[in-house]
Amino acid sequence: MLLVTIALVLVQEMAVRLGTYTGKGLAALIREQFTLRMTAVALGCVLLANTGLVVSEFTRASGPPSSCSGSAGTSSSRSRPSPSGRSSRSAPTAGPSGSS
């Protein structure tokens, strides 16, 4: 993902510089030098790369926070025994007795 991000930053930076210098957009500049089919292919690649980056960002952001905790392969539903050997779950305590 890092390489895709770097490539997109470079392409967008070049497009901004070219657009600032010439006053034209990236598609117009590509169209001047290449055929319509090559322009469509180049812009399709840029669109595909941008879409892939956005999708990968959202899938990483929506993942469970436990996936980054480093506890791969362990089940969080089991309770681990305490260092003293007793269960970490405490038995319910009886309330005050109702005898008078």
C-alpha positions in Angstrom: 0.0 0.0 0.0 2.9 2.3 0.7 4.1 2.0 -2.9 0.7 2.8 -4.3 0.4 5.8 -2.1 3.8 7.1 -3.2 2.9 6.5 -6.9 -0.4 8.4 -6.5 1.3 11.3 -4.8 3.9 11.6 -7.6 1.2 11.4 -10.4 -1.0 14.0 -8.7 2.0 16.3 -8.1 3.0 16.1 -11.7 -0.5 16.7 -12.9 -0.8 19.8 -10.7 2.5 21.1 -11.9 1.6 20.5 -15.6 -1.8 22.0 -15.1 -0.4 25.1 -13.4 2.2 25.6 -16.2 -0.1 24.9 -19.2 -3.5 25.8 -17.9 -4.8 22.4 -19.0 -5.9 19.3 -17.2 -4.1 15.9 -17.2 -6.6 14.4 -19.7 -6.2 17.2 -22.1 -2.4 17.0 -22.0 -2.4 13.2 -22.5 -4.9 13.6 -25.4 -2.6 16.1 -27.1 0.2 13.6 -27.2 -1.6 10.2 -27.6 -4.7 8.7 -29.2 -8.1 8.8 -27.6 -7.8 5.1 -26.8 -4.4 5.6 -25.0 -5.9 8.5 -23.1 -8.8 6.4 -21.9 -6.4 3.6 -20.8 -4.2 6.1 -18.9 -7.1 7.8 -17.2 -8.6 4.4 -16.4 -5.4 3.3 -14.7 -5.4 6.5 -12.6 -9.0 6.0 -11.7 -8.4 2.3 -10.8 -5.4 3.2 -8.6 -7.3 5.9 -6.8 -10.3 3.6 -6.2 -8.0 0.9 -4.9 -6.3 3.3 -2.5 -9.6 4.6 -1.1 -11.0 1.0 -0.7 -7.9 -0.2 1.1 -8.0 2.8 3.4 -11.6 2.2 4.3 -11.1 -1.6 4.9 -8.1 -0.9 7.2 -10.1 1.8 9.1 -13.1 -0.4 9.5 -11.2 -3.4 10.7 -11.6 -4.6 14.3 -9.2 -2.8 16.7 -8.2 -6.2 18.2 -6.6 -7.2 14.8 -3.7 -4.8 15.6 -3.2 -5.9 19.2 -0.7 -8.6 18.4 -2.8 -11.4 20.0 -3.2 -13.4 16.8 -4.4 -17.0 17.3 -5.7 -16.5 20.9 -9.3 -16.6 21.8 -10.5 -13.7 23.8 -13.6 -15.6 25.0 -11.6 -17.9 27.3 -10.5 -16.6 30.6 -6.9 -17.0 31.6 -6.1 -18.3 35.1 -4.7 -15.7 37.5 -1.1 -16.0 38.7 -2.3 -17.5 42.0 -3.9 -20.4 40.2 -7.5 -19.3 41.0 -10.1 -18.6 38.3 -10.3 -14.9 37.2 -14.1 -15.1 37.6 -15.3 -14.5 41.1 -18.2 -16.4 42.6 -21.3 -14.4 43.3 -21.3 -13.2 46.9 -24.4 -13.7 49.0 -26.2 -10.5 50.0 -27.0 -9.6 53.6 -29.1 -12.3 55.3 -32.7 -11.5 56.0 -32.7 -13.2 59.5 -33.7 -11.0 62.5 
